[in-house]
Amino acid sequence: MPTIAESLAALQSAALRGESVDVAAYAKAKTALAAEKLLAEVRADVDRDRDSAERAARSDQANAEREAQVNALIDRARKV
């Protein structure tokens, strides 16, 4: 089964050769291709957001660990 891009290219080629082209099929293929591109962009955005969130979580965890170490040192210093 051809991809949407392949179907659209075939319809465009047929039109350029002067063959009769189903305008509704062309419009559907063009819309579907635009939707595929948009979906790919959204997925890329989601992946970037996920990566950013994971980095932020690791940074927050590291900050919390450093804060706990500093607090432990402060508590130990107060006891001396």
N, CA, C and O atoms as a GROMACS GRO file, in nm:
protein
  320
    1MET      N    1   0.085  -0.117   0.000
    1MET     CA    2   0.000   0.000   0.000
    1MET      C    3   0.090   0.124   0.000
    1MET      O    4   0.182   0.135   0.082
    2PRO      N    5   0.064   0.216  -0.091
    2PRO     CA    6   0.149   0.336  -0.098
    2PRO      C    7   0.125   0.430   0.020
    2PRO      O    8   0.017   0.434   0.078
    3THR      N    9   0.229   0.503   0.052
    3THR     CA   10   0.215   0.602   0.159
    3THR      C   11   0.132   0.719   0.108
    3THR      O   12   0.105   0.731  -0.012
    4ILE      N   13   0.093   0.804   0.200
    4ILE     CA   14   0.016   0.922   0.161
    4ILE      C   15   0.098   1.009   0.066
    4ILE      O   16   0.046   1.059  -0.034
    5ALA      N   17   0.225   1.027   0.098
    5ALA     CA   18   0.312   1.109   0.013
    5ALA      C   19   0.323   1.048  -0.127
    5ALA      O   20   0.322   1.121  -0.227
    6GLU      N   21   0.334   0.916  -0.134
    6GLU     CA   22   0.341   0.849  -0.264
    6GLU      C   23   0.211   0.865  -0.342
    6GLU      O   24   0.214   0.888  -0.463
    7SER      N   25   0.100   0.854  -0.274
    7SER     CA   26  -0.030   0.872  -0.339
    7SER      C   27  -0.045   1.013  -0.393
    7SER      O   28  -0.091   1.034  -0.505
    8LEU      N   29  -0.005   1.109  -0.312
    8LEU     CA   30  -0.014   1.249  -0.354
    8LEU      C   31   0.078   1.273  -0.473
    8LEU      O   32   0.040   1.342  -0.568
    9ALA      N   33   0.198   1.219  -0.469
    9ALA     CA   34   0.293   1.235  -0.580
    9ALA      C   35   0.237   1.173  -0.708
    9ALA      O   36   0.252   1.229  -0.816
   10ALA      N   37   0.173   1.058  -0.696
   10ALA     CA   38   0.114   0.992  -0.813
   10ALA      C   39   0.002   1.078  -0.871
   10ALA      O   40  -0.009   1.092  -0.993
   11LEU      N   41  -0.081   1.135  -0.785
   11LEU     CA   42  -0.189   1.222  -0.832
   11LEU      C   43  -0.132   1.347  -0.899
   11LEU      O   44  -0.183   1.390  -1.003
   12GLN      N   45  -0.027   1.404  -0.841
   12GLN     CA   46   0.034   1.523  -0.901
   12GLN      C   47   0.097   1.489  -1.036
   12GLN      O   48   0.086   1.566  -1.131
   13SER      N   49   0.162   1.375  -1.044
   13SER     CA   50   0.223   1.333  -1.171
   13SER      C   51   0.117   1.312  -1.278
   13SER      O   52   0.134   1.353  -1.393
   14ALA      N   53   0.008   1.250  -1.238
   14ALA     CA   54  -0.101   1.228  -1.333
   14ALA      C   55  -0.155   1.362  -1.383
   14ALA      O   56  -0.182   1.378  -1.502
   15ALA      N   57  -0.171   1.456  -1.293
   15ALA     CA   58  -0.222   1.588  -1.332
   15ALA      C   59  -0.124   1.656  -1.426
   15ALA      O   60  -0.166   1.720  -1.524
   16LEU      N   61   0.006   1.645  -1.400
   16LEU     CA   62   0.106   1.707  -1.486
   16LEU      C   63   0.109   1.642  -1.625
   16LEU      O   64   0.142   1.708  -1.724
   17ARG      N   65   0.075   1.515  -1.631
   17ARG     CA   66   0.070   1.446  -1.760
   17ARG      C   67  -0.060   1.475  -1.834
   17ARG      O   68  -0.080   1.430  -1.947
   18GLY      N   69  -0.148   1.552  -1.771
   18GLY     CA   70  -0.275   1.588  -1.834
   18GLY      C   71  -0.384   1.484  -1.816
   18GLY      O   72  -0.489   1.492  -1.879
   19GLU      N   73  -0.358   1.387  -1.730
   19GLU     CA   74  -0.459   1.284  -1.705
   19GLU      C   75  -0.566   1.338  -1.611
   19GLU      O   76  -0.543   1.435  -1.538
   20SER      N   77  -0.680   1.275  -1.615
   20SER     CA   78  -0.790   1.313  -1.526
   20SER      C   79  -0.754   1.273  -1.383
   20SER      O   80  -0.709   1.161  -1.359
   21VAL      N   81  -0.774   1.365  -1.291
   21VAL     CA   82  -0.740   1.339  -1.151
   21VAL      C   83  -0.863   1.363  -1.065
   21VAL      O   84  -0.935   1.461  -1.083
   22ASP      N   85  -0.886   1.272  -0.972
   22ASP     CA   86  -0.996   1.287  -0.877
   22ASP      C   87  -0.959   1.398  -0.778
   22ASP      O   88  -0.871   1.381  -0.694
   23VAL      N   89  -1.027   1.511  -0.791
   23VAL     CA   90  -0.995   1.628  -0.709
   23VAL      C   91  -1.018   1.598  -0.561
   23VAL      O   92  -0.940   1.643  -0.477
   24ALA      N   93  -1.121   1.524  -0.529
   24ALA     CA   94  -1.148   1.491  -0.389
   24ALA      C   95  -1.036   1.404  -0.332
   24ALA      O   96  -0.993   1.424  -0.218
   25ALA      N   97  -0.989   1.308  -0.410
   25ALA     CA   98  -0.879   1.222  -0.364
   25ALA      C   99  -0.752   1.304  -0.345
   25ALA      O  100  -0.678   1.284  -0.250
   26TYR      N  101  -0.729   1.398  -0.437
   26TYR     CA  102  -0.612   1.486  -0.425
   26TYR      C  103  -0.622   1.570  -0.297
   26TYR      O  104  -0.525   1.580  -0.222
   27ALA      N  105  -0.739   1.629  -0.273
   27ALA     CA  106  -0.758   1.712  -0.154
   27ALA      C  107  -0.741   1.629  -0.027
   27ALA      O  108  -0.680   1.675   0.070
   28LYS      N  109  -0.796   1.508  -0.027
   28LYS     CA  110  -0.782   1.421   0.090
   28LYS      C  111  -0.635   1.385   0.114
   28LYS      O  112  -0.588   1.388   0.228
   29ALA      N  113  -0.564   1.352   0.008
   29ALA     CA  114  -0.422   1.316   0.022
   29ALA      C  115  -0.341   1.435   0.071
   29ALA      O  116  -0.254   1.420   0.156
   30LYS      N  117  -0.371   1.553   0.018
   30LYS     CA  118  -0.299   1.674   0.061
   30LYS      C  119  -0.327   1.702   0.209
   30LYS      O  120  -0.235   1.735   0.284
   31THR      N  121  -0.452   1.690   0.250
   31THR     CA  122  -0.489   1.712   0.390
   31THR      C  123  -0.425   1.606   0.480
   31THR      O  124  -0.376   1.639   0.588
   32ALA      N  125  -0.427   1.482   0.437
   32ALA     CA  126  -0.368   1.374   0.517
   32ALA      C  127  -0.217   1.394   0.532
   32ALA      O  128  -0.161   1.369   0.639
   33LEU      N  129  -0.151   1.439   0.425
   33LEU     CA  130  -0.007   1.463   0.433
   33LEU      C  131   0.023   1.577   0.530
   33LEU      O  132   0.118   1.569   0.608
   34ALA      N  133  -0.058   1.682   0.525
   34ALA     CA  134  -0.040   1.793   0.619
   34ALA      C  135  -0.061   1.745   0.762
   34ALA      O  136   0.011   1.786   0.853
   35ALA      N  137  -0.161   1.659   0.783
   35ALA     CA  138  -0.188   1.605   0.917
   35ALA      C  139  -0.071   1.519   0.964
   35ALA      O  140  -0.033   1.524   1.081
   36GLU      N  141  -0.014   1.438   0.874
   36GLU     CA  142   0.102   1.356   0.910
   36GLU      C  143   0.220   1.443   0.953
   36GLU      O  144   0.287   1.414   1.052
   37LYS      N  145   0.243   1.551   0.878
   37LYS     CA  146   0.353   1.641   0.912
   37LYS      C  147   0.329   1.707   1.048
   37LYS      O  148   0.420   1.718   1.129
   38LEU      N  149   0.206   1.750   1.071
   38LEU     CA  150   0.172   1.812   1.199
   38LEU      C  151   0.189   1.713   1.314
   38LEU      O  152   0.242   1.748   1.419
   39LEU      N  153   0.145   1.590   1.293
   39LEU     CA  154   0.160   1.487   1.396
   39LEU      C  155   0.307   1.462   1.426
   39LEU      O  156   0.345   1.445   1.542
   40ALA      N  157   0.390   1.459   1.323
   40ALA     CA  158   0.534   1.439   1.344
   40ALA      C  159   0.593   1.554   1.425
   40ALA      O  160   0.677   1.533   1.512
   41GLU      N  161   0.549   1.677   1.396
   41GLU     CA  162   0.597   1.793   1.471
   41GLU      C  163   0.554   1.786   1.617
   41GLU      O  164   0.632   1.815   1.708
   42VAL      N  165   0.429   1.747   1.639
   42VAL     CA  166   0.377   1.736   1.776
   42VAL      C  167   0.453   1.629   1.852
   42VAL      O  168   0.489   1.648   1.969
   43ARG      N  169   0.477   1.516   1.787
   43ARG     CA  170   0.553   1.409   1.853
   43ARG      C  171   0.694   1.456   1.889
   43ARG      O  172   0.746   1.424   1.996
   44ALA      N  173   0.757   1.531   1.799
   44ALA     CA  174   0.891   1.584   1.827
   44ALA      C  175   0.886   1.681   1.945
   44ALA      O  176   0.974   1.680   2.031
   45ASP      N  177   0.780   1.764   1.950
   45ASP     CA  178   0.765   1.857   2.063
   45ASP      C  179   0.747   1.780   2.194
   45ASP      O  180   0.804   1.817   2.296
   46VAL      N  181   0.667   1.675   2.190
   46VAL     CA  182   0.644   1.593   2.310
   46VAL      C  183   0.775   1.530   2.356
   46VAL      O  184   0.805   1.529   2.476
   47ASP      N  185   0.853   1.478   2.261
   47ASP     CA  186   0.982   1.419   2.297
   47ASP      C  187   1.075   1.522   2.360
   47ASP      O  188   1.142   1.493   2.459
   48ARG      N  189   1.078   1.643   2.302
   48ARG     CA  190   1.162   1.749   2.360
   48ARG      C  191   1.114   1.787   2.499
   48ARG      O  192   1.194   1.806   2.590
   49ASP      N  193   0.981   1.798   2.515
   49ASP     CA  194   0.926   1.832   2.647
   49ASP      C  195   0.957   1.723   2.749
   49ASP      O  196   0.991   1.753   2.864
   50ARG      N  197   0.947   1.598   2.707
   50ARG     CA  198   0.977   1.486   2.797
   50ARG      C  199   1.124   1.491   2.839
   50ARG      O  200   1.156   1.475   2.956
   51ASP      N  201   1.212   1.514   2.742
   51ASP     CA  202   1.354   1.523   2.773
   51ASP      C  203   1.381   1.638   2.870
   51ASP      O  204   1.459   1.623   2.964
   52SER      N  205   1.317   1.752   2.846
   52SER     CA  206   1.336   1.867   2.935
   52SER      C  207   1.285   1.836   3.075
   52SER      O  208   1.350   1.871   3.174
   53ALA      N  209   1.171   1.771   3.084
   53ALA     CA  210   1.114   1.736   3.215
   53ALA      C  211   1.204   1.638   3.288
   53ALA      O  212   1.224   1.650   3.409
   54GLU      N  213   1.259   1.541   3.215
   54GLU     CA  214   1.348   1.444   3.278
   54GLU      C  215   1.476   1.512   3.328
   54GLU      O  216   1.524   1.481   3.437
   55ARG      N  217   1.530   1.604   3.248
   55ARG     CA  218   1.650   1.678   3.292
   55ARG      C  219   1.618   1.762   3.415
   55ARG      O  220   1.697   1.767   3.509
   56ALA      N  221   1.502   1.827   3.415
   56ALA     CA  222   1.462   1.910   3.529
   56ALA      C  223   1.445   1.823   3.653
   56ALA      O  224   1.485   1.864   3.763
   57ALA      N  225   1.386   1.705   3.638
   57ALA     CA  226   1.367   1.616   3.752
   57ALA      C  227   1.502   1.570   3.808
   57ALA      O  228   1.521   1.564   3.929
   58ARG      N  229   1.596   1.536   3.718
   58ARG     CA  230   1.729   1.496   3.765
   58ARG      C  231   1.799   1.611   3.836
   58ARG      O  232   1.865   1.591   3.938
   59SER      N  233   1.784   1.730   3.782
   59SER     CA  234   1.845   1.848   3.844
   59SER      C  235   1.784   1.875   3.981
   59SER      O  236   1.855   1.903   4.077
   60ASP      N  237   1.650   1.865   3.989
   60ASP     CA  238   1.582   1.885   4.118
   60ASP      C  239   1.628   1.782   4.220
   60ASP      O  240   1.650   1.815   4.337
   61GLN      N  241   1.642   1.658   4.177
   61GLN     CA  242   1.687   1.551   4.266
   61GLN      C  243   1.828   1.579   4.316
   61GLN      O  244   1.858   1.564   4.434
   62ALA      N  245   1.916   1.620   4.224
   62ALA     CA  246   2.054   1.651   4.262
   62ALA      C  247   2.057   1.769   4.359
   62ALA      O  248   2.133   1.768   4.456
   63ASN      N  249   1.974   1.870   4.334
   63ASN     CA  250   1.968   1.985   4.425
   63ASN      C  251   1.918   1.943   4.563
   63ASN      O  252   1.971   1.990   4.664
   64ALA      N  253   1.818   1.857   4.567
   64ALA     CA  254   1.765   1.810   4.695
   64ALA      C  255   1.872   1.731   4.772
   64ALA      O  256   1.885   1.744   4.893
   65GLU      N  257   1.947   1.649   4.699
   65GLU     CA  258   2.054   1.572   4.764
   65GLU      C  259   2.162   1.664   4.819
   65GLU      O  260   2.211   1.644   4.931
   66ARG      N  261   2.201   1.766   4.742
   66ARG     CA  262   2.302   1.862   4.790
   66ARG      C  263   2.250   1.938   4.910
   66ARG      O  264   2.323   1.961   5.006
   67GLU      N  265   2.122   1.977   4.905
   67GLU     CA  266   2.063   2.050   5.018
   67GLU      C  267   2.063   1.962   5.143
   67GLU      O  268   2.092   2.010   5.253
   68ALA      N  269   2.031   1.834   5.128
   68ALA     CA  270   2.031   1.742   5.242
   68ALA      C  271   2.172   1.728   5.298
   68ALA      O  272   2.190   1.723   5.420
   69GLN      N  273   2.272   1.721   5.211
   69GLN     CA  274   2.410   1.711   5.258
   69GLN      C  275   2.451   1.837   5.335
   69GLN      O  276   2.514   1.829   5.440
   70VAL      N  277   2.414   1.953   5.281
   70VAL     CA  278   2.448   2.079   5.348
   70VAL      C  279   2.378   2.087   5.483
   70VAL      O  280   2.439   2.126   5.582
   71ASN      N  281   2.251   2.049   5.487
   71ASN     CA  282   2.177   2.051   5.614
   71ASN      C  283   2.238   1.956   5.715
   71ASN      O  284   2.245   1.986   5.834
   72ALA      N  285   2.283   1.840   5.668
   72ALA     CA  286   2.349   1.744   5.758
   72ALA      C  287   2.478   1.803   5.813
   72ALA      O  288   2.509   1.786   5.931
   73LEU      N  289   2.554   1.871   5.728
   73LEU     CA  290   2.678   1.934   5.774
   73LEU      C  291   2.650   2.045   5.874
   73LEU      O  292   2.721   2.059   5.974
   74ILE      N  293   2.545   2.122   5.849
   74ILE     CA  294   2.507   2.230   5.942
   74ILE      C  295   2.466   2.170   6.076
   74ILE      O  296   2.508   2.219   6.181
   75ASP      N  297   2.385   2.065   6.074
   75ASP     CA  298   2.342   1.999   6.198
   75ASP      C  299   2.462   1.944   6.275
   75ASP      O  300   2.470   1.958   6.397
   76ARG      N  301   2.554   1.883   6.203
   76ARG     CA  302   2.673   1.828   6.268
   76ARG      C  303   2.758   1.940   6.329
   76ARG      O  304   2.811   1.925   6.439
   77ALA      N  305   2.769   2.051   6.258
   77ALA     CA  306   2.848   2.164   6.308
   77ALA      C  307   2.783   2.225   6.432
   77ALA      O  308   2.854   2.270   6.522
   78ARG      N  309   2.652   2.226   6.439
   78ARG     CA  310   2.583   2.282   6.555
   78ARG      C  311   2.604   2.195   6.679
   78ARG      O  312   2.605   2.246   6.791
   79LYS      N  313   2.620   2.065   6.659
   79LYS     CA  314   2.638   1.973   6.771
   79LYS      C  315   2.777   1.981   6.831
   79LYS      O  316   2.799   1.940   6.945
   80VAL      N  317   2.870   2.033   6.756
   80VAL     CA  318   3.010   2.038   6.804
   80VAL      C  319   3.031   2.152   6.898
   80VAL      O  320   3.142   2.171   6.948
   0.00000   0.00000   0.00000
